[in-house]
Amino acid sequence: MTELTRRRILQGAALAATAPFAASRSQAAAPLAGKQAPSFYRAKLGDFEITVVSDGARAIPLPPQFVRNVSNEQVLAAAEAAYMPKGSIVAPFNPVVVNTGAKLVLIDTGYGPGIGPTVGLLPVTLAAAGIDPKTIDIVLISHMHGDHVLGLKNPDGSLAFPNAEIKVPAVDFTYWMSDENMSRAPEGFQKMSFGYNRKIFSNLTDKVTRYEWGKEVAPGITSVETAGHTPGHSSFVIASGSGRMFFQGDVTNVPDLFLRNPDWQVMFDSEPERAVATRRRVYDMASTEKLLICGYHFPFPGLGYVEKAGTGYRLVPAAWSPVI
């Protein structure tokens, strides 16, 4: 048997590149597609059906300080170790539709169309998954950051889910809709978040239900306090029969960074130290109970399990299945 070595592989690649029978573009069997298919993924959870519907993903060039308590050099090293594009962090966006049999529930709404070519894809993805926005009964918002709420409206200002009851965390709504809080907010991301929420919710106050922690917010779905990322950041336990799943919103953003390094304080956290304490509390629980996790910013489709690893944690992706 011929020994397979790195040198032989490289030599073979070089020969293939110069081979006289290499097909030219005009001889190609089919044109390049040049685009992705809409991304959605379904799974069963007890008697419920879960559909992860991608809003897209984006490579985010690092601002001057992406993590408050760690240098950008360390962050970039961790990103490169995870094979992300040089100088950037890759963030997917994964809203979820839960079909309880009685209600169709959407958790978080993505950016909405018009933000950029790689995000705001939820309408296209829902259509590909056969889900009409008019059939959504409840929209649950985990927290009021732009990438979770802007998709509530269409570009013309109309409601994207016109028949849905919109439910938001009571603590977050009070915080983000406060003119006093907005006046004290520093320039940058925090100030923009106040603007986004006024854009979306200023004429929806009488149409929004504000939920409390520890309450059932939809059939089989209970809200859980996971504050720190925002003052009212909420997660959800989704339970049907023996099936349970924990939708964790932004308890952790990019797992290759913030699961592995749970003490890192990302610039988006409103209360950084509280966010760290919440992160450790949630993942200690999830790893002990071997609880299925759905991560809004986890690699699509965002389903997996968390295990302790050294001083942090690691993500074990759930097995993909071609059937439900």
Summary of the structure (lengths in Angstrom):
residues: 324
radius of gyration: 21.6
end to end distance: 42.5
largest distance: 74.7
contacts: 1004
relative contact order: 0.14
helix: 29%
strand: 27%
